[in-house]
Amino acid sequence: MNHRNSVILLLLFSILSSYGQFQVVDASRLQVMPGLHFIPDVEGKVLISDAVYEQLERHETGEVPTVYPLWPLSRAGAVEEGGAWGNCDNDPDLEIIYAAGNKVYVFNSNGSLVSGWPRTLDYPTDGAPAFGDIDGDGYGEIVVTTHQPATFAVGSIYAFEINGTDVQGFPVSTVGGALRTPVLADLDGDGALEIIVTIRKHPEGFIHVYRGNGTMFPGWPQRMDYVPGSAAAVGDITGNGVPEVVAQSYFGLHAFTAEGVLMPGFPYYPGTNRVFSYSTPVLADINQNGLREIICGDHALDSGNGAIHIVRTDGTAFPGWPKFTGAWVYGPPSVGDINGDGLLDIAVGDQMISTTPQNKVYAWTATTGNPLPGFPITGVWAVNSQIMLADLDGDGMIELMFDDNTSIGKYQGYNHDGTPMEGWPLYLNGSTFYISPMIFDVKLDGIMDISGAGYDQATDNTYLYLWNAHVPMNKDLAILPILQYNTRHNGVYGDYLMVGTPEIQSDSQDTWTIYPNPASTRLYVKRTNPGMHKNTGTKWHINVFSASGEQVYQNIIPEESTSSVVPTSTLPPGVYWLEIRSDRTSAYVKKFIVLHP
């Protein structure tokens, strides 16, 4: 019997000893609970505790997530940081994108491969794929980066069309290798997203920015003071409507304008013997003054603790911060209103190699730095990834989902008050170490789905999972559903637009038209089959996003409304996305263009 099975059997024995009550069930019933290892008797019976039996019943009644048929999928190589999703074929639902080893895969929800995939890379990937429109055509492309293992001497940046063909101008070879996940953001407002990567060429560190045709963006690359410590975050932190590029070296936090000019007050240094590794920054307006702050984690080389910093636009520390953790911080911080009090909170886990669960998950109110009730969560294994924030059980509150640094593969689930979720964790084959899950609606049927992966180091295989969560997809509470907030991984809190999302119809079958397109001074929005939501109390939310994901307009109209007007005269020329959704589900997503005479 191997060590993994021994550990699981010991855990089951512990449960039996604790509860003293048991059930005898057919072994076939336990197939809905991945991660449990057992040996049935000669008649196919197994002995389980009442606690496991209750969990089994919740699985069978759909009260907790269950694995979709034909999943998990096994693929060679490791998944790093997680995956992405996008509309990658001609059907209306979404596809699931993962890079494992030196291949990129695009799967349908039934586990089959989309035509044209997989694609083979020169080296293994170091981060998650990014999905976004890098050429301004309204359709998403898939971007991944590689580097030569161990040395980082060379690497490549790949960009693929959704049919698996190379985007013209790619792959791009780099001297030095890209670290972690690429970021997509529109730096010049032309409707096409640029590719932002951090490059390690020891002892040097650089930030590279590429256009969607593979050429270098003007003003870049820029050198940092040492090797990069993380991927970049890209968003407007000055309030001028133009994104800035924020990234860490091992020693300091750097912020550059879109033109590649280092901003006054930067680099920001976290303190003596304090350094940055892997905790990619997050950008959020903590105090609601119209300027986003930079939130990131560090670790100490002497004391062994970690810290979360909030850094203002001028490179100074936010009052009352940093806040310290017991061990090193590697994961990007998670920003959102966790407890529903209207104030932004910050959550993060710390990590230390240990044979016992030594680590914690912390959560503070951002403006005050006070711990949230129930936090820190104690007795967890090392947390290396970003904590996902979403309503995972349909109770109208946010839950926390995060990885687990053990060979017993699982994703942990905790309520907003720090208590464990019923029916969790989710078990899977392989360790979830450094693999962020994804929370989305893959079939666009209004039901939440969860995807994640476990890596088995002994066999060098990754097991890819897709769960049906059996609860409605609450988009408003899915505030951190994927690494760094969106499929472009730009790290901007509140930027949830997934560029390339297809036109979506709500469950009410309402349809909408927009005109003129291109628009100059105004865009007319018309509902073509009014009355479908009569007496339901539904309101329509009309949102407009720039191609970089910035929300530039919002309005709410009553359920009986059949038309609305979006003013566009003050919008800069370029590509925009209109989203119309009801209180219950997305209804319509459409690209339009603003042109002025």
C-alpha positions as semicolon CSV with decimal commas, in nm:
position;residue;x (nm);y (nm);z (nm)
1;M;0,000;0,000;0,000
2;N;0,148;0,338;-0,097
3;H;0,187;0,633;0,138
4;R;-0,105;0,823;-0,017
5;N;-0,354;0,539;0,045
6;S;-0,217;0,488;0,395
7;V;-0,280;0,854;0,480
8;I;-0,636;0,841;0,347
9;L;-0,719;0,519;0,532
10;L;-0,580;0,670;0,853
11;L;-0,804;0,971;0,800
12;L;-1,107;0,748;0,749
13;F;-1,015;0,546;1,060
14;S;-0,991;0,872;1,252
15;I;-1,340;0,970;1,138
16;L;-1,478;0,630;1,238
17;S;-1,316;0,653;1,579
18;S;-1,454;1,003;1,633
19;Y;-1,813;0,928;1,544
20;G;-1,842;0,563;1,647
21;Q;-2,133;0,511;1,402
22;F;-2,114;0,358;1,056
23;Q;-2,301;0,267;0,741
24;V;-2,250;-0,021;0,498
25;V;-2,299;0,084;0,135
26;D;-2,218;-0,043;-0,214
27;A;-1,874;0,070;-0,328
28;S;-2,023;0,197;-0,654
29;R;-2,197;0,478;-0,465
30;L;-1,862;0,626;-0,363
31;Q;-1,765;0,692;-0,724
32;V;-1,931;1,034;-0,699
33;M;-1,675;1,133;-0,432
34;P;-1,336;1,154;-0,607
35;G;-1,031;1,133;-0,385
36;L;-1,160;0,855;-0,156
37;H;-0,951;0,538;-0,181
38;F;-1,094;0,213;-0,044
39;I;-1,103;-0,164;-0,081
40;P;-1,454;-0,315;-0,092
41;D;-1,525;-0,657;0,053
42;V;-1,578;-0,953;-0,179
43;E;-1,943;-0,855;-0,225
44;G;-1,857;-0,495;-0,314
45;K;-1,954;-0,345;0,023
46;V;-1,761;-0,075;0,212
47;L;-1,778;0,049;0,568
48;I;-1,805;0,428;0,606
49;S;-1,872;0,662;0,894
50;D;-2,196;0,849;0,938
51;A;-2,009;1,170;0,856
52;V;-1,894;1,032;0,521
53;Y;-2,243;0,890;0,459
54;E;-2,399;1,232;0,511
55;Q;-2,149;1,381;0,268
56;L;-2,230;1,104;0,019
57;E;-2,601;1,182;0,040
58;R;-2,534;1,552;-0,022
59;H;-2,335;1,455;-0,332
60;E;-2,612;1,229;-0,460
61;T;-2,885;1,488;-0,406
62;G;-2,684;1,759;-0,579
63;E;-2,636;1,968;-0,265
64;V;-2,260;1,985;-0,323
65;P;-2,055;1,991;-0,644
66;T;-2,036;1,666;-0,842
67;V;-1,795;1,575;-1,120
68;Y;-1,939;1,581;-1,471
69;P;-1,946;1,255;-1,668
70;L;-1,620;1,176;-1,858
71;W;-1,423;1,401;-1,624
72;P;-1,153;1,405;-1,488
73;L;-0,927;1,409;-1,793
74;S;-0,568;1,292;-1,759
75;R;-0,291;1,473;-1,945
76;A;0,088;1,450;-1,924
77;G;0,278;1,731;-1,755
78;A;0,197;1,987;-1,490
79;V;-0,058;2,270;-1,489
80;E;0,081;2,594;-1,347
81;E;-0,143;2,856;-1,182
82;G;-0,467;2,737;-1,346
83;G;-0,660;2,774;-1,669
84;A;-0,897;3,003;-1,856
85;W;-1,217;2,985;-2,053
86;G;-1,353;3,142;-2,368
87;N;-1,580;3,096;-2,665
88;C;-1,351;2,894;-2,891
89;D;-1,586;2,741;-3,148
90;N;-1,919;2,798;-3,320
91;D;-2,151;2,682;-3,044
92;P;-2,287;2,931;-2,789
93;D;-2,137;2,780;-2,473
94;L;-1,787;2,825;-2,336
95;E;-1,477;2,610;-2,370
96;I;-1,213;2,527;-2,110
97;I;-0,847;2,614;-2,173
98;Y;-0,552;2,455;-1,996
99;A;-0,180;2,430;-2,061
100;A;-0,026;2,108;-1,927
101;G;0,341;2,038;-1,979
102;N;0,433;2,164;-2,325
103;K;0,083;2,145;-2,476
104;V;-0,218;2,376;-2,483
105;Y;-0,563;2,214;-2,477
106;V;-0,912;2,349;-2,544
107;F;-1,194;2,125;-2,423
108;N;-1,569;2,122;-2,466
109;S;-1,775;2,075;-2,152
110;N;-1,825;1,708;-2,244
111;G;-1,448;1,653;-2,227
112;S;-1,387;1,633;-2,600
113;L;-1,118;1,842;-2,767
114;V;-1,213;2,139;-2,981
115;S;-1,102;2,098;-3,342
116;G;-0,747;2,224;-3,397
117;W;-0,624;2,138;-3,048
118;P;-0,394;2,060;-2,872
119;R;-0,094;2,268;-2,979
120;T;0,264;2,181;-2,884
121;L;0,504;2,437;-2,733
122;D;0,885;2,448;-2,724
123;Y;0,905;2,426;-2,343
124;P;0,659;2,375;-2,058
125;T;0,447;2,669;-1,950
126;D;0,506;2,857;-1,626
127;G;0,163;3,013;-1,585
128;A;-0,201;2,999;-1,686
129;P;-0,321;3,073;-2,041
130;A;-0,473;3,417;-2,103
131;F;-0,775;3,468;-2,327
132;G;-0,862;3,803;-2,485
133;D;-0,887;3,997;-2,810
134;I;-0,531;4,097;-2,904
135;D;-0,609;4,207;-3,261
136;G;-0,934;4,402;-3,211
137;D;-1,151;4,174;-3,423
138;G;-1,398;4,099;-3,144
139;Y;-1,285;3,740;-3,102
140;G;-1,056;3,612;-2,831
141;E;-0,711;3,468;-2,879
142;I;-0,518;3,237;-2,644
143;V;-0,177;3,353;-2,516
144;V;0,075;3,137;-2,327
145;T;0,441;3,179;-2,236
146;T;0,727;2,933;-2,192
147;H;1,084;2,929;-2,067
148;Q;1,370;2,684;-2,072
149;P;1,335;2,480;-1,751
150;A;1,561;2,581;-1,463
151;T;1,779;2,824;-1,663
152;F;1,523;3,078;-1,794
153;A;1,787;3,138;-2,064
154;V;1,532;3,156;-2,346
155;G;1,159;3,135;-2,389
156;S;0,868;3,203;-2,621
157;I;0,538;3,387;-2,628
158;Y;0,266;3,204;-2,821
159;A;-0,063;3,344;-2,945
160;F;-0,323;3,119;-3,105
161;E;-0,648;3,184;-3,284
162;I;-0,941;2,991;-3,141
163;N;-0,909;2,735;-3,421
164;G;-0,557;2,652;-3,303
165;T;-0,360;2,833;-3,574
166;D;-0,081;3,076;-3,490
167;V;-0,168;3,443;-3,474
168;Q;0,038;3,620;-3,740
169;G;0,371;3,731;-3,591
170;F;0,384;3,455;-3,329
171;P;0,552;3,277;-3,160
172;V;0,795;3,542;-3,038
173;S;1,131;3,428;-2,900
174;T;1,267;3,600;-2,588
175;V;1,618;3,625;-2,445
176;G;1,539;3,522;-2,092
177;G;1,216;3,347;-2,005
178;A;0,874;3,475;-1,905
179;L;0,778;3,434;-1,538
180;R;0,426;3,318;-1,452
181;T;0,106;3,419;-1,630
182;P;0,083;3,666;-1,922
183;V;-0,147;3,968;-1,890
184;L;-0,361;4,121;-2,166
185;A;-0,457;4,490;-2,154
186;D;-0,522;4,773;-2,400
187;L;-0,251;5,034;-2,337
188;D;-0,331;5,270;-2,625
189;G;-0,712;5,251;-2,649
190;D;-0,721;5,109;-3,001
191;G;-0,946;4,816;-2,908
192;A;-0,670;4,556;-2,931
193;L;-0,513;4,415;-2,617
194;E;-0,138;4,421;-2,565
195;I;0,054;4,129;-2,409
196;I;0,247;4,214;-2,092
197;V;0,502;3,967;-1,952
198;T;0,783;3,980;-1,697
199;I;1,114;3,837;-1,824
200;R;1,386;3,677;-1,611
201;K;1,745;3,694;-1,742
202;H;1,938;3,649;-1,421
203;P;2,035;3,876;-1,256
204;E;1,832;4,111;-1,473
205;G;1,457;4,152;-1,482
206;F;1,249;4,315;-1,756
207;I;0,891;4,395;-1,847
208;H;0,806;4,330;-2,212
209;V;0,496;4,459;-2,389
210;Y;0,397;4,322;-2,730
211;R;0,131;4,421;-2,976
212;G;-0,109;4,163;-3,114
213;N;0,112;4,124;-3,423
214;G;0,418;4,022;-3,222
215;T;0,603;4,355;-3,241
216;M;0,729;4,539;-2,933
217;F;0,505;4,818;-2,803
218;P;0,665;5,166;-2,808
219;G;0,855;5,251;-2,489
220;W;0,922;4,890;-2,398
221;P;1,094;4,676;-2,271
222;Q;1,178;4,833;-1,936
223;R;1,438;4,708;-1,690
224;M;1,371;4,648;-1,322
225;D;1,638;4,646;-1,051
226;Y;1,661;4,265;-1,032
227;V;1,489;3,948;-1,156
228;P;1,107;3,965;-1,160
229;G;0,922;3,841;-0,855
230;S;0,581;3,797;-1,015
231;A;0,362;3,856;-1,316
232;A;0,230;4,207;-1,382
233;A;-0,096;4,381;-1,297
234;V;-0,225;4,635;-1,549
235;G;-0,490;4,899;-1,480
236;D;-0,549;5,269;-1,425
237;I;-0,407;5,373;-1,086
238;T;-0,381;5,749;-1,157
239;G;-0,739;5,822;-1,265
240;N;-0,640;5,945;-1,611
241;G;-0,819;5,664;-1,794
242;V;-0,496;5,507;-1,920
243;P;-0,363;5,182;-1,768
244;E;-0,034;5,163;-1,582
245;V;0,187;4,854;-1,563
246;V;0,272;4,733;-1,212
247;A;0,521;4,453;-1,142
248;Q;0,763;4,337;-0,877
249;S;1,128;4,260;-0,891
250;Y;1,261;4,040;-0,612
251;F;1,344;4,358;-0,420
252;G;1,097;4,630;-0,521
253;L;0,752;4,713;-0,655
254;H;0,765;4,904;-0,985
255;A;0,494;5,108;-1,158
256;F;0,531;5,237;-1,514
257;T;0,313;5,451;-1,738
258;A;0,180;5,296;-2,056
259;E;0,472;5,463;-2,235
260;G;0,725;5,286;-2,012
261;V;0,813;5,576;-1,780
262;L;0,879;5,484;-1,416
263;M;0,626;5,667;-1,198
264;P;0,739;5,907;-0,920
265;G;0,778;5,736;-0,583
266;F;0,863;5,396;-0,729
267;P;1,011;5,144;-0,678
268;Y;0,845;5,081;-0,344
269;Y;1,062;4,865;-0,114
270;P;0,887;4,648;0,146
271;G;1,156;4,670;0,416
272;T;1,488;4,531;0,532
273;N;1,532;4,165;0,436
274;R;1,182;4,164;0,285
275;V;1,140;4,051;-0,076
276;F;0,871;3,964;-0,333
277;S;0,805;3,626;-0,493
278;Y;0,493;3,513;-0,687
279;S;0,241;3,738;-0,507
280;T;0,131;3,921;-0,821
281;P;-0,019;4,263;-0,736
282;V;-0,391;4,341;-0,735
283;L;-0,531;4,688;-0,814
284;A;-0,836;4,817;-0,627
285;D;-0,977;5,148;-0,504
286;I;-0,964;5,072;-0,132
287;N;-1,090;5,404;0,003
288;Q;-1,324;5,495;-0,286
289;N;-1,135;5,814;-0,378
290;G;-1,124;5,732;-0,748
291;L;-0,765;5,606;-0,744
292;R;-0,673;5,241;-0,729
293;E;-0,421;5,121;-0,474
294;I;-0,170;4,837;-0,526
295;I;-0,209;4,535;-0,297
296;C;0,067;4,272;-0,284
297;G;0,236;4,022;-0,054
298;D;0,598;3,974;0,051
299;H;0,811;3,743;0,265
300;A;1,092;3,798;0,514
301;L;1,430;3,630;0,480
302;D;1,513;3,668;0,850
303;S;1,196;3,646;1,062
304;G;1,017;3,397;0,837
305;N;0,690;3,591;0,832
306;G;0,499;3,746;0,543
307;A;0,312;4,070;0,492
308;I;0,040;4,229;0,281
309;H;0,115;4,582;0,161
310;I;-0,121;4,846;0,027
311;V;0,071;5,103;-0,179
312;R;-0,077;5,431;-0,298
313;T;-0,032;5,588;-0,641
314;D;0,257;5,802;-0,516
315;G;0,450;5,498;-0,392
316;T;0,374;5,548;-0,021
317;A;0,220;5,294;0,215
318;F;-0,155;5,310;0,288
319;P;-0,218;5,409;0,653
320;G;-0,228;5,113;0,890
321;W;-0,049;4,876;0,655
322;P;0,133;4,639;0,605
323;K;-0,032;4,355;0,796
324;F;0,178;4,055;0,886
325;T;0,121;3,684;0,848
326;G;0,290;3,400;1,034
327;A;0,469;3,259;0,730
328;W;0,563;3,362;0,377
329;V;0,303;3,496;0,132
330;Y;0,324;3,359;-0,223
331;G;-0,032;3,389;-0,354
332;P;-0,175;3,711;-0,498
333;P;-0,406;3,879;-0,246
334;S;-0,781;3,852;-0,294
335;V;-0,977;4,177;-0,275
336;G;-1,354;4,198;-0,243
337;D;-1,640;4,254;0,000
338;I;-1,623;3,915;0,169
339;N;-1,867;3,968;0,457
340;G;-2,122;4,187;0,277
341;D;-2,075;4,502;0,485
342;G;-2,010;4,725;0,184
343;L;-1,637;4,761;0,254
344;L;-1,357;4,596;0,060
345;D;-1,168;4,319;0,236
346;I;-0,835;4,152;0,164
347;A;-0,778;3,777;0,205
348;V;-0,460;3,573;0,166
349;G;-0,309;3,245;0,283
350;D;0,047;3,195;0,401
351;Q;0,275;2,900;0,333
352;M;0,550;2,702;0,501
353;I;0,671;2,348;0,433
354;S;0,556;2,136;0,726
355;T;0,443;1,783;0,807
356;T;0,145;1,924;0,997
357;P;-0,107;2,196;0,896
358;Q;0,070;2,502;1,033
359;N;-0,071;2,775;0,810
360;K;-0,360;3,020;0,816
361;V;-0,595;3,212;0,590
362;Y;-0,620;3,579;0,687
363;A;-0,884;3,838;0,603
364;W;-0,889;4,206;0,698
365;T;-1,113;4,505;0,629
366;A;-0,897;4,699;0,384
367;T;-0,958;5,051;0,512
368;T;-0,908;4,972;0,880
369;G;-0,681;4,668;0,874
370;N;-0,901;4,496;1,133
371;P;-0,939;4,117;1,101
372;L;-1,278;3,994;0,983
373;P;-1,478;3,794;1,241
374;G;-1,375;3,429;1,224
375;F;-1,031;3,502;1,080
376;P;-0,761;3,394;1,058
377;I;-0,867;3,040;0,967
378;T;-0,621;2,809;1,141
379;G;-0,496;2,458;1,082
380;V;-0,475;2,464;0,704
381;W;-0,196;2,340;0,485
382;A;0,015;2,587;0,290
383;V;-0,183;2,812;0,053
384;N;0,020;2,911;-0,253
385;S;-0,248;3,033;-0,493
386;Q;-0,494;3,320;-0,498
387;I;-0,813;3,259;-0,297
388;M;-1,123;3,253;-0,517
389;L;-1,425;3,454;-0,397
390;A;-1,778;3,359;-0,508
391;D;-2,115;3,236;-0,382
392;L;-2,033;2,866;-0,403
393;D;-2,342;2,723;-0,229
394;G;-2,624;2,956;-0,333
395;D;-2,674;3,115;0,008
396;G;-2,629;3,471;-0,117
397;M;-2,296;3,518;0,059
398;I;-1,938;3,490;-0,060
399;E;-1,731;3,180;0,012
400;L;-1,353;3,127;-0,014
401;M;-1,197;2,849;-0,224
402;F;-0,825;2,775;-0,228
403;D;-0,555;2,520;-0,303
404;D;-0,396;2,275;-0,063
405;N;-0,028;2,182;-0,042
406;T;-0,063;1,808;0,026
407;S;-0,062;1,495;-0,186
408;I;-0,425;1,435;-0,086
409;G;-0,573;1,643;-0,366
410;K;-0,842;1,883;-0,252
411;Y;-0,979;2,234;-0,285
412;Q;-1,082;2,384;0,046
413;G;-1,409;2,572;0,090
414;Y;-1,486;2,815;0,374
415;N;-1,776;3,047;0,450
416;H;-1,742;3,425;0,482
417;D;-1,725;3,388;0,860
418;G;-1,430;3,149;0,850
419;T;-1,629;2,829;0,912
420;P;-1,587;2,522;0,685
421;M;-1,845;2,471;0,411
422;E;-2,068;2,165;0,439
423;G;-1,980;1,894;0,189
424;W;-1,634;2,036;0,123
425;P;-1,346;2,006;0,049
426;L;-1,363;1,891;-0,312
427;Y;-1,137;1,588;-0,353
428;L;-0,943;1,505;-0,666
429;N;-0,646;1,302;-0,786
430;G;-0,313;1,481;-0,754
431;S;-0,216;1,786;-0,553
432;T;-0,381;2,122;-0,615
433;F;-0,053;2,290;-0,521
434;Y;-0,027;2,623;-0,710
435;I;-0,333;2,550;-0,930
436;S;-0,605;2,814;-0,902
437;P;-0,960;2,687;-0,969
438;M;-1,211;2,859;-1,196
439;I;-1,577;2,942;-1,118
440;F;-1,799;3,006;-1,418
441;D;-2,107;2,896;-1,615
442;V;-1,961;2,679;-1,890
443;K;-2,296;2,589;-2,050
444;L;-2,447;2,937;-2,005
445;D;-2,749;2,773;-1,846
446;G;-2,743;2,981;-1,529
447;I;-2,588;2,701;-1,319
448;M;-2,242;2,741;-1,164
449;D;-1,958;2,517;-1,272
450;I;-1,612;2,479;-1,118
451;S;-1,295;2,363;-1,287
452;G;-0,961;2,278;-1,131
453;A;-0,677;2,032;-1,151
454;G;-0,450;1,806;-0,951
455;Y;-0,093;1,714;-1,042
456;D;0,052;1,372;-0,958
457;Q;0,426;1,421;-0,940
458;A;0,494;1,047;-0,929
459;T;0,342;0,991;-1,273
460;D;0,386;1,345;-1,413
461;N;0,015;1,352;-1,496
462;T;-0,239;1,625;-1,438
463;Y;-0,605;1,542;-1,375
464;L;-0,843;1,809;-1,504
465;Y;-1,182;1,835;-1,334
466;L;-1,516;1,994;-1,413
467;W;-1,778;2,004;-1,138
468;N;-2,146;2,090;-1,152
469;A;-2,201;2,307;-0,845
470;H;-2,582;2,258;-0,855
471;V;-2,645;2,621;-0,756
472;P;-2,733;2,928;-0,964
473;M;-2,441;3,124;-1,105
474;N;-2,456;3,449;-0,908
475;K;-2,247;3,676;-1,129
476;D;-2,261;3,969;-0,888
477;L;-2,102;3,761;-0,611
478;A;-1,847;3,587;-0,834
479;I;-1,606;3,871;-0,769
480;L;-1,288;3,664;-0,803
481;P;-1,379;3,365;-1,021
482;I;-1,041;3,309;-1,188
483;L;-0,677;3,397;-1,131
484;Q;-0,647;3,778;-1,122
485;Y;-1,021;3,845;-1,177
486;N;-1,068;3,775;-1,549
487;T;-0,940;3,566;-1,838
488;R;-0,695;3,847;-1,922
489;H;-0,545;3,810;-1,571
490;N;-0,495;4,187;-1,536
491;G;-0,543;4,191;-1,158
492;V;-0,801;4,471;-1,155
493;Y;-1,073;4,428;-0,893
494;G;-1,416;4,487;-1,047
495;D;-1,300;4,410;-1,402
496;Y;-1,511;4,104;-1,477
497;L;-1,573;4,148;-1,849
498;M;-1,453;3,847;-2,042
499;V;-1,368;3,980;-2,388
500;G;-1,480;3,747;-2,663
501;T;-1,789;3,625;-2,478
502;P;-2,057;3,537;-2,732
503;E;-2,398;3,695;-2,759
504;I;-2,598;3,549;-2,472
505;Q;-2,973;3,517;-2,435
506;S;-3,130;3,507;-2,089
507;D;-3,363;3,233;-1,970
508;S;-3,653;3,465;-2,051
509;Q;-3,566;3,460;-2,424
510;D;-3,563;3,840;-2,434
511;T;-3,368;3,972;-2,734
512;W;-3,210;4,311;-2,790
513;T;-3,082;4,513;-3,083
514;I;-2,843;4,810;-3,088
515;Y;-2,799;5,085;-3,349
516;P;-2,626;5,265;-3,506
517;N;-2,303;5,067;-3,501
518;P;-2,059;5,243;-3,530
519;A;-2,209;5,507;-3,301
520;S;-2,116;5,874;-3,276
521;T;-2,317;6,067;-3,015
522;R;-2,553;5,796;-2,888
523;L;-2,623;5,423;-2,907
524;Y;-2,987;5,311;-2,911
525;V;-3,080;4,991;-2,729
526;K;-3,414;4,827;-2,811
527;R;-3,585;4,523;-2,660
528;T;-3,758;4,330;-2,934
529;N;-4,000;4,111;-2,737
530;P;-4,122;4,314;-2,437
531;G;-4,330;4,167;-2,161
532;M;-4,136;3,849;-2,091
533;H;-4,040;3,968;-1,742
534;K;-4,373;4,120;-1,647
535;N;-4,450;4,100;-1,273
536;T;-4,116;3,937;-1,189
537;G;-3,960;4,245;-1,032
538;T;-3,671;4,225;-1,277
539;K;-3,461;4,528;-1,362
540;W;-3,226;4,556;-1,657
541;H;-2,863;4,654;-1,597
542;I;-2,695;4,823;-1,894
543;N;-2,316;4,833;-1,874
544;V;-2,053;4,950;-2,122
545;F;-1,689;4,841;-2,103
546;S;-1,389;4,960;-2,297
547;A;-1,183;4,701;-2,482
548;S;-0,940;4,702;-2,189
549;G;-1,223;4,602;-1,953
550;E;-1,279;4,940;-1,784
551;Q;-1,647;5,008;-1,707
552;V;-1,729;5,344;-1,868
553;Y;-2,109;5,354;-1,836
554;Q;-2,383;5,195;-1,630
555;N;-2,758;5,236;-1,603
556;I;-3,053;5,046;-1,456
557;I;-3,392;5,055;-1,627
558;P;-3,729;4,911;-1,511
559;E;-3,847;4,570;-1,626
560;E;-4,118;4,714;-1,851
561;S;-3,874;4,933;-2,045
562;T;-3,834;4,849;-2,412
563;S;-3,555;5,091;-2,501
564;S;-3,270;5,295;-2,366
565;V;-3,006;5,535;-2,496
566;V;-2,636;5,511;-2,417
567;P;-2,455;5,847;-2,458
568;T;-2,133;5,799;-2,654
569;S;-2,031;6,155;-2,742
570;T;-1,779;6,171;-2,454
571;L;-1,633;5,826;-2,516
572;P;-1,299;5,820;-2,699
573;P;-1,312;5,653;-3,040
574;G;-1,254;5,280;-3,018
575;V;-1,406;4,938;-2,954
576;Y;-1,654;4,886;-2,668
577;W;-1,866;4,607;-2,525
578;L;-2,231;4,645;-2,426
579;E;-2,366;4,410;-2,159
580;I;-2,736;4,392;-2,077
581;R;-2,834;4,162;-1,794
582;S;-3,133;4,103;-1,576
583;D;-3,121;4,064;-1,199
584;R;-3,091;3,691;-1,257
585;T;-2,865;3,623;-1,553
586;S;-2,674;3,771;-1,846
587;A;-2,898;3,856;-2,137
588;Y;-2,687;4,010;-2,411
589;V;-2,324;4,092;-2,485
590;K;-2,236;4,283;-2,801
591;K;-1,935;4,465;-2,943
592;F;-1,982;4,814;-3,089
593;I;-1,756;5,089;-3,218
594;V;-1,751;5,460;-3,139
595;L;-1,645;5,693;-3,421
596;H;-1,669;6,073;-3,413
597;P;-1,695;6,289;-3,728
